[in-house]
Amino acid sequence: MCNVCFWTPIVLDCSLSAIRMIYGGLPESGTSIGAHIMNPEKKKSDKEKVALAYSGGLDTSVAIKWMQDKYDCEVIAITVDVGQPDDLNDAMRRAKEIGASRSYVIDARKEFVEEYIFPALKANALYEGKYPLSTAIARPLIAKKLVEKAVSLGATAVAHGCTAKGNDQVRFEVSFMSLAPELKIYAPTREWGMNRDQEIEYAEKHRLPCPITKKNIYSIDESLWGRAVECGPLDDPWMEPPEDAFKWTVSPMNAPDTPDYVEIEFERGLPVALNGNKMDGLTLIQTLNQMAGKHGVGRIDMIENRLVGIKSREVYECPAAITLINAHMDLESLVMTKDLLHYKRKIEHDYSNLLYNGLWFSPLKESLDAFIEHTQEHVTGTVRVKLFKGQATVVGRKSPYSLYDEKLVTYTGEGDVFDHTSAKGFIYVWGLPSKVASIVKKKKAGGNAG
């Protein structure tokens, strides 16, 4: 009945103007009328395709609806799995419910471990000596996967949900520019002018399925390498982080009263086994996150200098990262010569800044990677770590490439092979430049006094 009513005007008046009146959007010439009649949704497919890095959180959930209204575009939600424990299938469902035309989850965990975490581990990457860069090193991989998917789907733009105050906007956009400079970049959170409370109100007004409410106000980012927590009471740097901010680690006060020991085996700088059990990188990190987290290891509370010029209070949980970096650094101290070790420590500082500042795909990082990789030639051995009350303390290390010689360091007298008589001559030569400089300075001072 309804179909007869709908089609009757076309039968009575088959003029082009009548067809335009019913379907809308038909061009004046050059396009098949039949194609539009058979596919009334043609106009929708003509919209610009934008691939959004979708986390499932507040910002990117709001971004789907906002970009559709603002740009009249087709939003494709793409979630990259870098080890976050969220239900990503649920995130994919919510993206579609909000209005994404399509949604995808890309499992990049193995690639994250082997091509991003492990290079950072070899470099002992700790921004400002504390932060293992868990979020920072995930961003270039997410950008890479987003670009690959965007290109395959014929999208002409990519988008992210990062704010104007953060570092992630730089990491994403510099990566986009390096990988696919032809793609347009949308950053809706920099444009809409809403604060966090207003975003929550926007989501509630439009009934967007979103896990963030005014009662659950933490901003959380998770990857296999760590968990970052911001906002709410953490904005006050004087306030101790409340326990509800932590999820991966128990409070050191409530941690077991008996320590656990874990032996971590390395081959050429890479962890390959825990307590004698060989594991792939993904399983090893997941296992160590649980082992160390149970003892409260990996909590970080710091004032961080952001790339955009402001200081921020950051809280992290990185149990596996802290444990592995501690062990790796200790093994390096056993097998590297003094000058190489000290020089590498300088490079590590620059390398960490490079990663933090979003320059993963830069020529400088590629060159530093080559140097760091060469330093790992002899970083093979086993490190024993004591996990206890928030600390991952190295209590033993061994390596077939150890430069430690007990006969040189012993003070017992037995088996001592160090030539004690050489010390006097060494000290004379070592201190001679300072001695000469002091003599000249005193002569000059005496002459001026005269």
C-alpha positions as CSV (number, residue, x, y, z in Angstrom):
1,M,0.0,0.0,0.0
2,C,2.7,2.4,1.0
3,N,4.9,1.4,-1.9
4,V,2.1,2.2,-4.3
5,C,1.7,5.7,-2.8
6,F,5.5,6.2,-2.9
7,W,6.0,5.3,-6.5
8,T,2.8,6.8,-8.0
9,P,4.4,10.3,-8.5
10,I,7.2,8.8,-10.6
11,V,4.8,7.0,-12.8
12,L,2.6,10.1,-13.3
13,D,5.6,12.5,-13.8
14,C,8.9,11.0,-15.0
15,S,10.4,14.4,-15.6
16,L,14.0,15.0,-14.3
17,S,12.7,17.8,-12.0
18,A,10.2,15.4,-10.4
19,I,12.9,12.8,-9.7
20,R,15.1,15.5,-8.2
21,M,12.3,16.6,-6.0
22,I,11.8,13.1,-4.6
23,Y,15.4,12.0,-4.2
24,G,17.4,15.2,-4.0
25,G,21.0,15.8,-4.8
26,L,20.9,14.7,-8.4
27,P,23.4,16.5,-10.6
28,E,22.3,18.5,-13.7
29,S,24.2,16.3,-16.1
30,G,26.9,13.6,-16.4
31,T,25.5,11.1,-13.9
32,S,23.2,8.2,-14.4
33,I,19.7,8.9,-13.1
34,G,19.1,5.2,-12.8
35,A,22.1,4.8,-10.4
36,H,20.6,7.3,-8.1
37,I,17.1,5.9,-8.2
38,M,18.4,2.4,-7.4
39,N,20.6,3.8,-4.6
40,P,19.0,6.7,-2.7
41,E,22.0,6.6,-0.3
42,K,24.5,7.6,-2.9
43,K,24.8,11.0,-1.4
44,K,26.0,9.5,1.9
45,S,28.8,7.6,0.2
46,D,30.0,10.9,-1.4
47,K,30.8,12.3,2.0
48,E,34.4,12.7,3.0
49,K,35.7,9.7,4.8
50,V,37.5,10.4,8.1
51,A,39.4,7.6,9.9
52,L,39.3,8.4,13.6
53,A,41.7,6.9,16.2
54,Y,39.0,5.7,18.5
55,S,39.8,4.8,22.1
56,G,36.3,4.3,23.4
57,G,36.8,7.1,25.9
58,L,35.0,10.4,26.3
59,D,36.9,12.6,23.8
60,T,36.7,10.2,20.9
61,S,33.1,9.2,21.6
62,V,32.0,12.8,21.5
63,A,34.2,13.4,18.4
64,I,32.2,10.9,16.3
65,K,29.0,12.8,16.8
66,W,30.6,16.3,16.7
67,M,32.5,15.7,13.5
68,Q,29.4,14.3,11.7
69,D,27.5,17.4,12.6
70,K,30.3,19.9,12.0
71,Y,31.8,18.5,8.8
72,D,29.0,16.4,7.5
73,C,31.5,13.5,7.0
74,E,31.5,9.8,7.3
75,V,33.4,8.8,10.4
76,I,35.2,5.4,10.5
77,A,36.2,4.4,14.0
78,I,39.5,2.5,14.3
79,T,40.7,1.1,17.6
80,V,44.3,-0.3,17.8
81,D,44.9,-2.9,20.4
82,V,48.2,-2.2,22.2
83,G,47.4,-4.3,25.2
84,Q,44.8,-2.2,26.9
85,P,42.6,-4.5,29.0
86,D,39.3,-2.8,27.8
87,D,36.6,-4.8,26.1
88,L,37.5,-3.6,22.6
89,N,34.6,-5.4,21.0
90,D,32.3,-3.3,23.3
91,A,34.1,-0.2,22.2
92,M,33.5,-1.1,18.6
93,R,29.8,-1.6,19.3
94,R,29.6,1.7,21.0
95,A,31.3,3.5,18.1
96,K,28.6,2.1,15.7
97,E,25.9,3.1,18.2
98,I,27.1,6.6,18.3
99,G,27.1,6.9,14.6
100,A,30.4,5.6,13.0
101,S,29.7,4.1,9.6
102,R,32.2,1.3,10.3
103,S,34.4,0.3,13.2
104,Y,37.5,-1.8,13.4
105,V,39.8,-3.3,16.0
106,I,43.3,-3.9,14.9
107,D,45.4,-6.3,17.1
108,A,48.9,-4.7,17.1
109,R,50.1,-6.1,20.4
110,K,52.9,-8.3,18.9
111,E,54.2,-5.4,16.8
112,F,54.0,-3.1,19.8
113,V,56.2,-5.4,21.8
114,E,58.8,-6.2,19.2
115,E,59.1,-2.9,17.3
116,Y,58.2,-0.3,19.9
117,I,58.6,-1.6,23.5
118,F,61.8,-3.6,22.9
119,P,63.7,-0.7,21.2
120,A,62.7,1.5,24.1
121,L,63.8,-1.1,26.6
122,K,67.2,-1.4,24.9
123,A,67.5,2.3,25.4
124,N,66.3,2.2,29.0
125,A,63.9,4.9,27.9
126,L,62.7,6.9,30.9
127,Y,61.5,10.5,30.4
128,E,63.0,12.7,33.0
129,G,64.4,9.6,34.7
130,K,61.0,8.3,35.8
131,Y,58.4,7.7,33.1
132,P,58.8,4.6,30.8
133,L,57.0,6.3,28.0
134,S,54.1,3.8,27.9
135,T,51.7,6.2,26.2
136,A,54.3,8.0,24.2
137,I,55.6,4.9,22.3
138,A,52.1,3.6,21.6
139,R,51.0,6.7,19.7
140,P,53.2,6.3,16.7
141,L,52.1,2.7,16.3
142,I,48.4,3.7,16.5
143,A,49.1,6.4,14.0
144,K,50.8,3.9,11.7
145,K,47.9,1.5,11.8
146,L,45.3,4.3,11.4
147,V,47.1,5.6,8.3
148,E,47.3,2.1,6.8
149,K,43.6,1.5,7.4
150,A,42.6,4.9,6.2
151,V,44.5,4.5,2.9
152,S,43.0,1.0,2.3
153,L,39.5,2.3,2.9
154,G,39.9,5.3,0.6
155,A,39.7,7.9,3.5
156,T,41.1,11.3,2.7
157,A,41.5,12.4,6.4
158,V,42.5,11.1,9.7
159,A,41.4,12.4,13.2
160,H,42.4,12.0,16.8
161,G,40.8,13.0,20.1
162,C,43.8,14.7,21.7
163,T,43.5,18.1,23.5
164,A,45.5,21.2,22.8
165,K,47.2,21.0,26.2
166,G,48.7,17.5,25.7
167,N,51.6,15.8,24.1
168,D,49.6,13.2,22.2
169,Q,48.4,15.7,19.6
170,V,52.0,16.3,18.6
171,R,52.8,12.6,18.5
172,F,49.8,11.7,16.4
173,E,50.1,14.6,13.9
174,V,53.9,14.4,13.4
175,S,53.5,10.7,12.8
176,F,50.7,11.3,10.3
177,M,52.8,13.9,8.5
178,S,55.7,11.5,8.3
179,L,53.7,8.5,7.1
180,A,51.1,10.1,4.8
181,P,51.5,13.8,4.3
182,E,48.7,13.8,1.7
183,L,46.0,13.1,4.4
184,K,44.1,15.9,6.0
185,I,44.2,15.9,9.8
186,Y,41.2,16.8,12.0
187,A,41.6,17.5,15.8
188,P,38.0,18.2,17.0
189,T,38.9,18.6,20.7
190,R,41.0,21.6,19.7
191,E,38.1,23.1,17.9
192,W,35.0,22.6,19.9
193,G,35.9,24.6,22.9
194,M,34.3,22.3,25.5
195,N,35.9,21.5,28.8
196,R,35.6,18.1,30.3
197,D,32.4,18.7,32.2
198,Q,30.8,20.2,29.0
199,E,31.9,17.1,27.1
200,I,30.2,14.9,29.6
201,E,27.0,17.1,29.3
202,Y,27.2,16.8,25.5
203,A,27.5,13.1,25.7
204,E,24.5,12.9,28.1
205,K,22.5,15.3,26.0
206,H,23.0,13.2,22.8
207,R,22.7,9.9,24.8
208,L,26.1,8.8,23.7
209,P,27.2,5.5,25.3
210,C,30.3,6.6,27.1
211,P,32.1,5.1,30.2
212,I,33.0,8.5,31.6
213,T,30.5,10.4,34.0
214,K,30.9,13.2,36.4
215,K,31.3,10.5,39.1
216,N,34.0,8.8,37.2
217,I,36.3,11.6,36.3
218,Y,39.7,10.1,35.8
219,S,41.2,10.3,32.3
220,I,43.0,6.9,31.7
221,D,45.2,5.6,29.0
222,E,46.4,2.0,29.0
223,S,48.8,-0.1,27.0
224,L,50.8,-3.2,27.6
225,W,53.7,-1.0,28.9
226,G,51.8,1.0,31.4
227,R,48.8,2.8,32.7
228,A,48.5,6.6,32.8
229,V,45.9,8.4,35.0
230,E,45.0,12.1,35.0
231,C,42.3,14.6,36.1
232,G,40.0,14.9,39.1
233,P,41.8,15.1,42.4
234,L,45.2,14.4,40.7
235,D,45.1,18.0,39.3
236,D,46.3,19.1,42.8
237,P,50.0,18.3,43.0
238,W,49.9,18.5,46.8
239,M,47.2,15.8,47.2
240,E,48.4,12.2,47.5
241,P,46.8,10.1,44.7
242,P,43.8,8.2,46.1
243,E,43.8,4.5,46.0
244,D,40.9,4.4,43.5
245,A,43.3,6.0,40.9
246,F,45.3,2.7,40.8
247,K,44.2,-0.5,39.1
248,W,47.3,-2.5,38.1
249,T,49.2,-2.3,41.4
250,V,48.3,-2.8,45.1
251,S,49.3,-0.3,47.7
252,P,52.9,-1.1,48.9
253,M,51.5,-1.0,52.4
254,N,49.1,-3.8,51.6
255,A,51.5,-5.8,49.5
256,P,52.7,-9.2,50.7
257,D,55.0,-9.3,53.6
258,T,57.1,-11.9,51.9
259,P,59.1,-10.9,48.8
260,D,59.0,-12.7,45.5
261,Y,62.2,-13.3,43.4
262,V,62.1,-13.3,39.7
263,E,65.1,-14.3,37.4
264,I,64.9,-12.5,34.1
265,E,67.0,-13.9,31.3
266,F,68.2,-11.6,28.5
267,E,69.6,-12.3,25.1
268,R,71.2,-9.4,23.2
269,G,69.2,-6.9,25.3
270,L,65.9,-8.6,25.0
271,P,64.0,-10.4,27.9
272,V,63.3,-14.0,26.8
273,A,62.5,-16.0,30.0
274,L,61.2,-15.6,33.5
275,N,62.4,-18.0,36.2
276,G,63.8,-20.3,33.5
277,N,60.5,-20.4,31.5
278,K,61.0,-19.2,27.9
279,M,58.2,-16.8,26.8
280,D,57.4,-14.6,23.9
281,G,57.6,-10.9,24.6
282,L,53.9,-10.3,24.9
283,T,53.4,-13.2,27.4
284,L,56.5,-12.2,29.4
285,I,55.4,-8.6,29.9
286,Q,51.8,-9.6,30.8
287,T,53.2,-12.1,33.3
288,L,55.6,-9.6,34.8
289,N,52.9,-6.9,35.1
290,Q,50.9,-9.3,37.3
291,M,53.9,-10.5,39.3
292,A,55.3,-7.0,40.0
293,G,51.9,-5.3,40.4
294,K,51.0,-7.7,43.2
295,H,53.9,-6.2,45.1
296,G,53.0,-2.6,44.4
297,V,55.9,-2.1,41.9
298,G,55.8,0.5,39.2
299,R,53.8,3.4,40.8
300,I,55.0,6.7,39.6
301,D,53.9,10.2,40.8
302,M,55.7,13.0,39.1
303,I,55.7,16.6,37.9
304,E,56.3,16.3,34.2
305,N,57.5,18.9,31.7
306,R,55.2,18.6,28.7
307,L,56.3,19.4,25.2
308,V,53.7,22.2,24.9
309,G,55.4,24.1,27.7
310,I,53.4,23.4,30.8
311,K,54.0,21.3,33.8
312,S,51.6,18.5,34.6
313,R,51.1,16.1,37.4
314,E,51.2,12.6,36.1
315,V,50.4,9.3,37.8
316,Y,51.5,6.0,36.1
317,E,51.5,2.3,36.8
318,C,54.2,0.5,35.0
319,P,55.1,-2.7,36.9
320,A,56.7,-4.7,34.1
321,A,58.4,-1.7,32.5
322,I,60.1,-0.6,35.7
323,T,61.2,-4.1,36.6
324,L,62.6,-4.8,33.2
325,I,64.4,-1.5,32.8
326,N,66.0,-1.9,36.3
327,A,67.2,-5.4,35.3
328,H,68.4,-4.4,31.9
329,M,70.3,-1.4,33.1
330,D,72.0,-3.5,35.8
331,L,73.0,-6.2,33.2
332,E,74.5,-3.5,31.0
333,S,76.6,-2.3,33.9
334,L,78.1,-5.8,34.2
335,V,79.0,-6.3,30.5
336,M,79.8,-2.9,29.1
337,T,83.0,-1.0,29.4
338,K,82.9,2.2,31.5
339,D,83.2,4.6,28.6
340,L,80.5,2.8,26.5
341,L,78.2,2.6,29.5
342,H,78.5,6.3,30.3
343,Y,78.2,7.4,26.7
344,K,75.1,5.3,26.3
345,R,73.5,6.8,29.4
346,K,73.9,10.2,27.7
347,I,72.3,8.9,24.5
348,E,69.4,7.4,26.5
349,H,68.5,10.8,27.8
350,D,68.3,12.3,24.3
351,Y,66.5,9.2,23.0
352,S,63.9,9.4,25.7
353,N,63.2,13.0,24.9
354,L,63.0,12.2,21.2
355,L,60.3,9.5,21.9
356,Y,58.4,11.8,24.3
357,N,58.4,14.6,21.8
358,G,56.8,12.5,19.1
359,L,59.7,12.0,16.8
360,W,59.5,8.2,16.5
361,F,59.8,8.3,12.7
362,S,62.6,10.8,12.5
363,P,66.0,10.2,10.9
364,L,67.7,10.9,14.2
365,K,65.8,8.2,16.0
366,E,66.7,5.7,13.2
367,S,70.4,6.6,13.6
368,L,70.3,6.3,17.4
369,D,68.6,2.9,17.1
370,A,71.5,1.7,15.1
371,F,74.0,2.8,17.8
372,I,71.9,1.3,20.6
373,E,71.4,-1.9,18.8
374,H,75.1,-2.3,18.5
375,T,75.6,-1.8,22.2
376,Q,73.4,-4.8,22.9
377,E,75.8,-7.3,21.4
378,H,76.9,-8.6,24.8
379,V,73.9,-7.8,26.9
380,T,73.1,-11.4,27.5
381,G,72.7,-13.0,31.0
382,T,70.4,-13.4,33.9
383,V,69.3,-10.8,36.5
384,R,67.6,-11.7,39.8
385,V,65.1,-9.2,41.0
386,K,63.5,-8.9,44.5
387,L,59.9,-7.7,44.3
388,F,58.9,-6.3,47.7
389,K,56.7,-3.5,49.0
390,G,56.8,-1.3,45.9
391,Q,60.4,-1.9,45.0
392,A,62.0,-4.0,42.2
393,T,65.6,-4.4,43.5
394,V,68.3,-6.2,41.6
395,V,70.0,-8.6,44.0
396,G,72.0,-10.7,41.6
397,R,73.4,-10.8,38.0
398,K,75.5,-13.1,35.8
399,S,76.6,-13.1,32.2
400,P,79.0,-15.1,30.0
401,Y,80.2,-11.6,28.9
402,S,80.7,-10.3,32.4
403,L,83.6,-7.9,32.8
404,Y,83.6,-8.4,36.6
405,D,86.8,-10.1,37.7
406,E,86.7,-11.2,41.4
407,K,90.4,-11.6,41.4
408,L,90.9,-7.9,40.5
409,V,88.4,-6.6,43.1
410,T,89.0,-8.9,46.1
411,Y,90.4,-7.5,49.3
412,T,91.0,-10.8,51.0
413,G,94.6,-11.2,49.8
414,E,94.0,-14.6,48.3
415,G,94.1,-14.7,44.5
416,D,94.5,-10.9,44.3
417,V,96.0,-10.2,40.9
418,F,95.8,-6.4,41.0
419,D,99.2,-4.7,40.7
420,H,99.1,-2.4,43.7
421,T,102.4,-0.8,42.8
422,S,100.9,0.6,39.6
423,A,98.5,2.9,41.5
424,K,101.1,5.6,42.4
425,G,102.2,6.1,38.7
426,F,98.6,6.1,37.5
427,I,97.6,8.8,40.0
428,Y,100.6,10.9,39.1
429,V,99.7,10.8,35.4
430,W,96.0,11.2,36.0
431,G,96.4,14.2,38.3
432,L,99.3,15.9,36.4
433,P,97.1,18.3,34.4
434,S,95.4,19.5,37.5
435,K,98.7,19.9,39.3
436,V,100.2,21.9,36.5
437,A,97.2,24.2,36.3
438,S,97.3,24.8,40.0
439,I,101.0,25.7,39.9
440,V,100.5,28.2,37.1
441,K,97.5,29.7,38.9
442,K,99.4,30.2,42.1
443,K,102.4,31.8,40.3
444,K,100.0,34.2,38.5
445,A,98.3,35.1,41.7
446,G,101.7,35.7,43.4
447,G,102.9,37.9,40.5
448,N,99.8,40.0,40.6
449,A,100.1,40.5,44.3
450,G,103.7,41.8,43.9
